[in-house]
Amino acid sequence: MSYVLKLAIGSILVGLIVLGLKLLAWWMTDSVALLSDALESTVNVATAIAAVIAIRIAALPADANHPYGHHKAEFFSAILEGVMIIIAAMLILREAYHGLMNPVVLNAPLQGLLVNGAASVLNALWCWVLISQGRRRRSPALVADGKHLLSDVISSVGVTFGVLIAIVTGWAVLDPLMAGLVAINILWSGWKVMVSSMSGLLDESVPDETLLAVREIISVEAVGAVEAHDLRTRHAGAATFIEFHLVVPGDLTVTAAHEMCDRVETALKKRVPDCIVTIHVEPEYKAKHSGIVVL
């Protein structure tokens, strides 16, 4: 079992514990804002399960029907998470509306806030683990899950602040109002998760810093070539695809050209882990004099 998959399974367990704590806090207080917090945690559990499935699929090797592998499965998981976040926000808005129409005086609010606070601390710690490890392991599903938990932590802090004001002032209407603000924050979070995932599904190029490094490696390592042109890159989950045309002298042997390509590919894989390199060798009359100059 891979480390990324272990983290994804850990998210399910953490999500269930947090959900239980938040439901307990809501049961203790009858707070609409705390109910909204608990509703978001149900999404955490569902999306964590989706992430586990996506990561397992993404780890499958390439086959006859998927010659480029299954890396993009993680992007679908992230988009599903964005959709579910938006659905949760709509449910919270519904509860907030009913709360505004019929404000309820909170029961045992301080005890409930302490329970909810414990859930938030656990969420914050796990959020940091997911985002840091997801970026290190280049797992879109883990990063998306971590960012969703981050929005959950921010929402929980806002809920706690709003409920405290409602307790001090006695204005019961502040509780559903805070739930509505939580829903708006969740909607924004879901939208950002979906947009970031769409870039991967649409074969967005690697960041400029990585692209510059790729160009420099080709320029330095392809000694003996004339030039390189038509460089294209894209990322899919943990994999990065790099393709370009390498123009070599017409009298260069196939063996020498192959060794040159191996040298470039090895250097690229050291700089960009899990990259898949495709090099198309061309004779010098195919030079465009507008690509990468070989040193």
KAUR-V988645 format. One line per field, one symbol per residue. ss: DSSP state (A for helix, B for strand, O for the rest). phi: phi as a letter, one per 20 degrees, with the letter a starting at -180 (. if undefined). burial: + if it has 24 or more other ideal C-beta (glycine too) atoms within 12 Angstrom, else -. Layout:
ss = ???
phi = ???
burial = ???
This chain:
ss = OOAAAAAAAAAAAAAAAAAAAAAAAAAAAOOAAAAAAAAAAAAAAAAAAAAAAAAAAAOOOOOOOOOOOOOOAAAAAAAAAAAAAAAAAAAAAAAAAAAAAOOOOOOOAAAAAAAAAAAAAAAAAAAAAAAAAAAAOOOAAAAAAAAAAAAAAAAAAAAAAAAAAAAAAOOOAAAAAAAAAAAAAAAAAAAAAAAAAAAAAOOOOOOAAAAAAAAAAAAAAOOOBBBBBBBBBBBBOOBBBBBBBBBBOOOOOAAAAAAAAAAAAAAAAAAOOOBBBBBBBBBAAAOOOOOBBOO
phi = .fffffffffffffffffgfffffffffdmeffffffffffffgffffffffffffffefffcfecfendgfgffffffgffffffffffffgffffffffcgcffdlffffffffffffffffffffffffffffeldgfffffffffffffffffffgffffffffenefffffffffffffffgffffffffffffffelfffggfffffffffffeeefoeeacblfccbcbmeecdccaddecgfeffgffffffffffffffffecgmeddccdecfffefdlbdefef
burial = ---++-++++++-+++++++++++++-++++++++++++++++++++++++++++-+++---------+++++++++++++++++++++++++-++--+---++-+--+--++-+++-++-+++-++-+++-++--++++++++++++++++++++++++++++-++----++++++++++++++++-++++++-++--++--+-+---++-+++-+++-++-++++++-+++++++++++++++++++--+----+--++-+++-++--++-++++++-++----+---++-+-
